[in-house]
Amino acid sequence: MTLAGVEELDDVLASPVFGGGLPPHAESLLKEAGERYERAEEALALLREARRLAPDHFAVLIGLYRFFFYKGRLAEARDVAETCLLRAAIENSLPLDWRLVRRGDASFDSYDAPLARFFVFALKGYAYLNMRLGDVEEGRAAIGKLLELDPGDKVGARLLLDVLERREAGDDD
């Protein structure tokens, strides 16, 4: 790898999506929350304190999202996914309403653009959670936007659409 390649990799890894810029105390709270995952209320209190310290940091939002998602608290996970979409829109200078975002607004399909990729992954989570929570039309709209932004489907939106179509056809297997 050339020096320029190493510098580009350093820039990518310094992204807030990968924890860059996270205050050390918030980082230790996230780690401790992970260690206490089985004690849900303790873990959630730690995550909330991390959010108080770094309210808009992607690492904290991802921690909260994962906690709610894996604990089956899907409505709360969807709320965090909406916050992630808003934060990613701001960081990428995108319209705040995901429905207004267009393919050329950012490099959504580039692995070298972690903030743009984060936007599509947050939108995928939002689509999935809406489907699970019964808001099928909102989920379908989000999937359509994903396929528009990432026509090569690197994020895997087509799989969500296939699941939705099978469910609507009565094939729940």
GICORWO-V317365 format. One record per backbone hydrogen bond with DSSP energy under -0.5 kcal/mol. CO is the residue of the C=O (numbers start at 1). NH is the residue of the N-H. Records with the same first field share a line. If there is no record, write none. Layout:
CO=NH / NH
This chain:
2=6
3=7
4=8
5=9
6=10
7=11
8=12
9=13
10=14
12=15
15=18 / 20
16=19
19=22
23=27
24=28
25=29
26=30
27=31
28=32
29=33
30=34
31=35
32=36
34=37
36=39 / 43
38=40
39=43
40=44
41=45
42=46
43=47
44=48
45=49
46=50
47=51
48=52
49=53
50=54
54=57
57=61
58=62
59=63
60=64
61=65
62=66
63=67
64=68
65=69
66=70
67=71
68=73
69=72
72=74
73=77
74=78
75=79
76=80
77=81
78=82
79=83
80=84
81=85
82=86
83=87
84=88
85=89
86=90
87=91
88=92
89=94
90=93
96=98
97=100
98=101
102=105
103=106
106=108
107=110
109=111
110=113
113=117
114=118
115=119
116=120
117=121
118=122
119=123
120=124
121=125
122=126
123=127
124=128
125=129
126=130
127=131
128=132
129=133
130=135
131=134
134=136
135=139
136=140
137=141
138=142
139=143
140=144
141=145
142=146
143=147
144=148
145=149
146=150
148=151
150=153
153=156
156=160
157=161
158=162
159=163
160=164
161=165
162=166
163=167
164=168
165=169
166=171
167=170
170=172
